[in-house]
Amino acid sequence: MTDSWATFGADLHLDLRGPGLRSGLMDALREAVRSGRLAPGTRLPSSRSLAADLGIARNTVADAYAELVAEGWLTARQGSGTRVAPRATPRPGPGQAPRGGAHRGAPARPAPARRPPVRRTAAHTLHPGTPDLGSFPRGEWLKAARRALTSAPHEAFGYGEPHGRIELRTVLADYLARARGVYADPGHIVICSGFVHGLRLMARVLRGRQVRDVAVESYGLDIHWDLLGEAGLRTPALPFDETGTRVGALGREGAVLMTAAHQFPLGGALPPDRRAEAVDWARRTGALILEDDYDGEFRYDRQPVGALQGLDPERVVYLGTASKSLTPGIRLGWMVLPEALVGDVLAAKDHSDWVSSALDQLTLAEFIRSGAYDRHVRAMRLRYRRRRDQLVAALADRAPDIRVSGIAAGLHAVLELPPGTERSVVQAAAWQGLAVQGLDRFRHPDVPPGRDALVVGYATPTDSAWAGALDALCRALP
């Protein structure tokens, strides 16, 4: 169904073809914004007016508006209606395809929908996956950088090698063994530019080994599924129950991607029997486990759950980063590889933008070696635990019917909502100037809709913004 309407001088042509009216409307509005036909600040018709013009239900339009507000395409303010949000990224020219791929033939989704950044249009954001950027230890980092630069050998200023700096790989081997229970030899560690870079390298290696299927968890990040799909790999989703991912459903897949220590976004740790079952499957079939240990340092109920890699270093590829413990801005991650994979990964890395900044690597090595990294992690663990406790206390006081789960570790919590209310709560939060994400945002396309919930990143706001964000959240909840 194609239709158009005129609004404040903007002639819009919406093509609502697609799997459903709501998704078709959302895709059409995204394309109108992306192509420049809807300029930033353009006021859109009310949901009632647009529904009447298109001959569809008002709730369909309202839900589409709410989700596009949550994704950052639109803004909603009382008294000023729904408008096109300011966009900092340049728009593609006429005929230029949007960046990014689609998953399994689904409509292409723009980058902001995959990994939503902090929105300038929202007063507060509680998106998961980002630490408190204001707490980055600038002074200690500067001291480490000065020491590292002073003692750096001349060859450190050259082009480098795909492995990464030996200084960083050596201290990481010690740290990961001590803090995460990882068996790591510096020769088996490869430095990368974050988890996505490491996953892209592994996807290339798996395809070279004739792997076709990489199993994934029912809930996770679509940027990871899309990356694997773009490499020609299928991503069947494993079933999930109240205990966690049902690894017994693993079959002939060549690999599985897991967040075993702290499932993202639901928050539980994979039970010991299922951890052993996953490793037994990998040994029996010759498959690999890709372990995303994204926030393993932050556990509040007991000593940190050790990495799955410790059960079998030759069947598990361990991937970690400094993105949650320090900041994603330094773009440093690491892969601890089975010995048989090191050569393949280095070959894959040699054909890409494979060198991370040597000075940043040396600085991080010195930062860890000096003990500053441990001190920072301990301080942030206390800070995030206080925020978690404040979140739980505020909900108990102001929204006692909301159950909170996934709070034993990490930087986010899951707030269970009454059935059918997720989208309306996300919209209500937007009206409060708060950017939040619903659990459905993280559901694998092959998994049927499940429970309604919010995934709340309590680490993201600065200390000065935390109280306001928490108050806005409570006002938006049922």
C-alpha positions in Angstrom: 0.0 0.0 0.0 1.5 3.3 -1.1 0.1 6.6 0.1 1.2 10.2 0.7 0.3 13.2 2.8 1.5 16.7 3.1 2.6 18.0 6.5 4.1 21.4 7.1 5.3 21.6 3.5 6.9 18.2 3.4 5.5 15.8 0.8 5.9 12.3 2.1 5.5 9.1 0.1 5.3 6.1 2.3 5.5 2.6 0.9 4.1 0.3 3.6 5.0 -3.0 1.9 6.5 -5.5 4.3 5.7 -8.2 6.8 3.3 -6.0 8.7 1.8 -2.6 8.8 3.7 -1.4 11.8 7.1 -2.6 10.5 6.3 -1.3 7.0 5.4 2.1 8.4 8.6 2.2 10.5 10.8 1.2 7.5 9.1 3.9 5.4 9.6 6.6 8.0 13.3 5.6 8.5 13.9 5.8 4.8 12.2 9.2 4.6 14.6 10.4 7.3 17.6 8.7 6.0 17.2 10.0 2.5 16.6 13.6 3.6 12.9 13.7 2.6 12.1 14.3 6.3 14.5 17.0 7.6 15.5 17.1 11.3 12.9 19.1 13.2 10.0 18.3 10.9 6.8 17.8 12.8 4.9 14.7 12.0 1.1 14.3 11.9 -0.5 13.1 15.1 -1.0 9.4 15.3 -4.8 10.0 14.8 -4.3 12.0 11.7 -1.8 9.7 10.1 -3.8 6.7 10.9 -6.8 8.3 9.2 -4.8 9.3 6.2 -3.4 5.8 5.7 -6.5 3.9 6.7 -4.8 1.9 9.5 -5.4 1.6 13.3 -4.2 4.5 15.4 -2.4 2.1 17.8 -0.3 0.9 14.8 0.9 4.4 14.2 1.4 5.1 17.9 3.5 2.0 18.4 5.6 2.8 15.3 6.2 6.3 16.6 7.1 5.0 20.0 9.7 2.6 18.7 11.2 5.1 16.4 11.5 7.5 19.3 13.3 4.8 21.3 15.7 4.2 18.4 16.4 7.9 18.1 14.9 8.6 14.7 12.1 10.7 16.2 11.6 12.8 19.4 8.4 13.3 21.3 7.7 16.1 23.7 4.5 17.3 25.3 3.2 20.4 23.5 5.4 20.0 20.5 4.3 16.7 19.1 6.4 14.1 17.3 9.3 15.4 15.3 12.3 14.1 13.3 15.3 13.9 15.6 18.5 15.8 14.9 21.1 13.5 13.2 24.8 13.9 13.6 25.7 11.4 10.8 25.7 12.5 7.2 22.8 11.2 5.1 23.4 9.0 2.1 22.9 10.7 -1.2 20.2 9.8 -3.8 20.5 6.2 -4.8 23.1 5.3 -2.1 22.2 2.2 -0.2 22.1 2.4 3.6 25.0 0.9 5.4 24.7 -2.4 7.2 23.1 -5.7 6.2 19.8 -7.3 7.0 19.3 -10.5 9.0 17.7 -13.4 7.0 16.0 -11.2 4.5 14.5 -8.9 7.1 14.2 -5.1 6.2 17.6 -3.4 6.5 18.1 -1.8 9.9 20.3 1.3 10.2 23.3 1.4 12.5 21.6 3.5 15.2 19.0 0.7 15.7 21.7 -1.9 16.2 23.9 -0.2 18.7 22.0 2.8 20.0 24.4 5.6 21.2 23.5 8.1 23.8 20.8 10.3 22.2 21.2 14.0 22.2 17.4 14.3 22.1 16.9 12.6 25.4 17.8 14.2 28.7 18.8 10.8 30.1 19.6 7.4 28.8 19.5 4.0 30.4 20.6 1.9 27.4 22.6 -1.1 28.5 26.1 -1.8 27.3 27.9 1.4 28.2 29.8 2.2 31.4 29.8 5.5 33.2 32.1 7.4 30.8 32.5 10.2 33.2 34.4 7.8 35.6 37.2 7.1 33.1 40.4 7.4 35.2 42.0 10.1 33.2 44.8 10.9 35.7 45.9 7.3 36.2 45.7 6.7 32.4 47.8 9.8 31.7 50.4 8.6 34.2 50.5 5.1 32.6 50.7 6.7 29.1 53.7 8.8 30.2 55.5 5.8 31.7 54.7 3.6 28.7 55.9 6.3 26.2 59.1 6.9 28.1 60.1 3.3 28.1 58.7 2.2 24.7 61.3 0.6 22.4 61.9 2.3 19.1 60.2 -0.5 17.2 57.0 0.2 19.0 56.5 3.2 16.7 56.6 1.0 13.6 53.7 -0.7 11.8 53.4 -3.5 14.4 52.3 -7.0 14.0 48.9 -8.8 13.9 49.5 -10.5 17.3 49.6 -7.2 19.1 52.2 -5.8 21.5 54.0 -8.5 23.6 53.9 -6.2 26.6 50.1 -6.2 26.6 49.7 -9.9 25.8 52.0 -10.8 28.7 50.2 -8.8 31.3 46.8 -9.9 30.0 47.8 -13.6 30.3 48.6 -13.0 34.0 45.5 -10.9 34.6 43.0 -13.2 32.9 44.4 -16.2 34.7 44.1 -14.4 38.0 40.8 -12.6 37.6 38.8 -14.7 35.1 40.3 -18.2 35.4 41.5 -18.2 31.8 44.4 -20.4 30.7 46.3 -18.0 28.5 49.7 -18.1 27.0 50.9 -14.8 25.5 51.5 -16.6 22.2 47.8 -17.6 22.0 46.5 -14.0 22.6 45.6 -11.8 19.7 44.8 -8.1 20.3 41.8 -6.7 18.4 39.8 -3.5 18.2 37.0 -4.8 20.4 34.6 -7.7 20.4 33.0 -7.0 17.0 36.4 -7.0 15.4 37.3 -10.3 17.1 34.0 -11.8 16.1 34.5 -10.7 12.5 37.9 -12.4 12.4 36.4 -15.6 13.8 33.6 -15.5 11.3 36.2 -15.4 8.5 38.1 -18.3 10.0 34.9 -20.4 10.5 33.9 -19.9 6.9 37.4 -20.9 5.8 36.9 -24.1 7.8 33.6 -24.9 6.0 31.4 -24.1 9.0 27.9 -23.1 8.0 26.0 -22.7 11.3 26.9 -20.8 14.4 24.3 -21.3 17.2 23.4 -18.2 19.2 21.3 -17.4 22.3 17.6 -16.5 22.1 18.4 -13.0 23.2 21.4 -11.0 22.3 22.6 -8.3 19.9 21.5 -8.3 16.3 24.8 -6.6 15.3 26.5 -9.9 16.2 23.9 -12.0 14.3 24.1 -9.7 11.3 27.9 -9.8 11.3 27.8 -13.6 11.2 25.1 -13.6 8.5 27.1 -11.2 6.4 30.0 -13.8 6.5 27.7 -16.4 5.1 27.0 -18.1 8.4 23.5 -19.1 9.6 22.6 -18.3 13.2 20.0 -20.8 14.6 18.8 -19.7 18.0 19.0 -22.0 21.0 15.9 -22.4 23.2 15.9 -20.7 26.6 14.2 -21.6 29.9 14.2 -20.3 33.5 17.6 -21.8 34.0 19.3 -20.2 31.0 20.3 -21.3 27.5 19.4 -25.0 26.8 22.7 -26.1 25.4 21.3 -29.7 25.1 19.7 -28.5 21.9 23.1 -28.1 20.2 23.5 -30.4 17.3 25.6 -30.2 14.1 26.5 -26.5 14.4 30.2 -25.8 13.9 30.3 -23.3 16.7 28.1 -21.5 19.3 28.3 -17.9 20.5 27.6 -17.6 24.2 27.6 -15.1 27.1 28.1 -17.8 29.7 29.2 -15.8 32.7 26.4 -13.2 32.4 23.8 -13.8 29.7 23.1 -10.6 27.7 20.6 -9.2 28.3 18.7 -11.5 30.6 21.5 -11.6 33.2 21.8 -15.1 34.5 25.0 -17.2 34.6 25.0 -20.5 32.8 24.7 -23.3 35.4 27.7 -25.6 36.0 25.9 -28.6 34.5 25.1 -26.8 31.3 28.6 -25.3 31.1 30.0 -28.9 31.3 27.4 -30.0 28.8 28.4 -27.3 26.3 32.1 -28.2 26.6 31.3 -31.9 26.2 29.4 -31.1 23.0 32.3 -29.2 21.6 34.7 -32.0 22.4 32.4 -34.6 20.9 31.7 -32.8 17.7 34.9 -30.9 17.2 33.0 -27.6 17.4 34.1 -24.3 19.0 32.5 -22.2 21.7 32.9 -18.4 21.2 32.7 -17.0 24.7 31.8 -13.3 25.0 33.0 -12.3 28.5 31.8 -8.7 28.1 31.5 -7.7 31.8 32.9 -10.6 33.8 34.6 -8.3 36.3 31.4 -7.0 37.7 29.7 -9.5 40.0 28.0 -8.5 43.3 26.6 -11.6 44.9 29.8 -13.7 45.2 33.2 -14.1 43.7 33.1 -13.7 39.9 32.0 -16.7 37.9 35.0 -18.0 36.1 35.3 -18.0 32.3 34.0 -21.0 30.4 37.4 -21.2 28.7 39.0 -22.6 31.8 37.1 -25.9 31.2 38.8 -26.5 27.9 41.1 -23.9 26.4 41.4 -25.9 23.1 37.6 -25.8 22.4 36.8 -22.3 23.6 37.7 -19.0 22.0 37.7 -16.4 24.8 36.9 -12.8 23.8 37.2 -9.9 26.2 37.5 -6.1 26.0 38.2 -3.0 28.0 34.9 -1.5 26.8 32.9 -2.2 30.0 35.7 -2.1 32.6 37.3 1.2 31.2 35.7 2.7 28.1 34.8 1.6 24.6 36.7 4.6 23.3 40.1 3.1 23.5 39.0 0.3 21.1 41.0 -2.5 22.6 40.0 -6.2 23.0 41.6 -9.5 23.1 41.1 -13.1 21.9 42.6 -16.1 23.7 42.7 -18.8 21.1 43.2 -22.5 20.9 46.7 -23.2 19.6 45.3 -24.6 16.4 43.5 -21.4 15.5 46.3 -18.8 16.1 47.7 -19.0 12.6 44.3 -18.8 11.0 43.2 -15.8 13.0 46.5 -14.0 12.3 46.1 -14.7 8.6 42.6 -13.3 8.7 43.8 -10.2 10.7 46.6 -9.6 8.2 44.0 -9.0 5.5 42.1 -6.3 7.4 42.8 -3.2 9.5 44.7 -5.4 11.9 46.8 -3.1 14.0 45.5 -1.4 17.1 47.4 1.7 18.3 50.7 0.5 19.7 50.8 3.4 22.2 47.3 2.5 23.5 48.4 -1.1 23.9 51.5 -0.1 25.8 49.5 2.3 28.0 46.9 -0.4 28.8 49.7 -2.8 29.6 51.3 -0.4 32.0 47.9 0.5 33.5 47.3 -3.2 34.3 50.9 -3.9 35.4 50.9 -1.0 37.9 47.7 -2.2 39.6 45.7 0.8 38.5 43.3 -1.4 36.5 42.5 -3.5 39.5 41.9 -0.4 41.6 39.6 1.1 39.0 37.6 -2.1 38.6 37.1 -2.4 42.4 36.0 1.2 42.7 33.6 0.9 39.8 32.2 -2.4 41.2 31.3 -0.6 44.4 29.8 2.3 42.5 27.7 0.2 40.2 26.5 -2.0 43.1 25.3 1.2 44.9 23.4 2.2 41.7 21.9 -1.2 41.4 20.8 -1.1 45.1 19.3 2.4 44.5 17.5 1.2 41.5 16.0 -1.8 43.4 15.1 0.4 46.4 13.4 3.0 44.2 11.3 0.4 42.3 10.3 -1.2 45.6 9.1 2.1 46.8 7.5 3.6 43.7 6.7 0.6 41.5 6.4 -2.3 43.8 4.7 -4.5 41.2 7.7 -4.5 39.0 10.0 -7.5 39.5 13.7 -6.9 38.9 15.9 -9.8 37.7 19.5 -10.2 36.4 21.0 -8.1 39.1 23.6 -10.4 40.5 26.2 -9.0 38.1 26.9 -6.7 35.3 25.8 -3.2 34.4 22.1 -3.6 33.7 18.9 -5.1 35.1 15.8 -6.5 33.6 12.5 -5.0 34.8 9.5 -7.3 34.2 6.4 -5.6 32.9 2.8 -6.6 32.7 2.0 -8.4 29.5 1.4 -6.1 26.5 2.9 -3.0 28.1 6.5 -2.9 26.8 6.0 -0.5 23.9 3.7 1.8 25.9 6.3 2.0 28.7 9.1 2.8 26.2 6.9 5.6 24.8 6.0 6.8 28.3 9.8 7.0 29.1 10.4 9.0 25.9 7.8 11.5 27.1 9.8 11.8 30.3 13.0 12.5 28.3 14.4 9.1 29.0 15.8 6.7 26.4 15.2 3.0 27.4 15.0 -0.2 25.5 12.5 -3.1 25.7 13.5 -6.7 25.9 12.0 -7.4 22.5 14.7 -5.2 21.0 17.2 -8.1 21.8 15.1 -11.0 20.7 16.4 -13.2 17.9 14.2 -13.1 14.8 13.6 -16.9 15.0 12.3 -16.7 18.6 8.6 -16.0 19.1 7.7 -12.9 21.3 8.0 -13.6 24.9 7.6 -11.7 28.1 7.5 -7.9 28.3 10.4 -6.2 30.1 12.8 -3.3 30.0 16.6 -3.7 29.9 17.9 -0.9 32.1 21.6 0.1 32.0 22.2 1.6 35.3 25.9 2.2 34.7 25.4 4.6 31.8 24.4 7.9 33.4 27.1 10.1 35.1 26.8 10.5 38.8 25.2 13.9 38.3 22.5 12.5 36.0 21.8 9.3 37.8 19.1 10.7 40.2 17.2 12.4 37.4 17.3 9.3 35.2 16.1 7.1 38.0 13.2 9.5 38.8 12.2 9.6 35.1 12.2 5.8 34.9 9.9 5.5 37.9 7.5 8.0 36.5 7.3 6.0 33.3 6.6 2.6 34.8 3.1 1.2 35.4 
